Amino acid sequence: MAEVYRNNKNKKLYVVLHKELINCTNKVDGQEMILYTLLGDSNKKFCREKNEFFEKFTKEELK
């Protein structure tokens, strides 16, 4: 089952697509990233540094 997180600022729900991405940009090579999308609208994908993601999002338990 997909993991769902709520953005602490805008309160929207997002689905994590992948937790094991590695940033290969020279400046931040090796940085761990999270790939996610807005719940119900998978047309846009977002990528955020792993630690920052877990600071700005809270896991939701959907019933």
Secondary structure, DSSP 4 states (H G I P E B T S, - for coil): ---EEEETTT--EEEEEEEEEEE--GGGTTEEEEEEEETTEEEEEEEEEHHHHHHHEEEE---
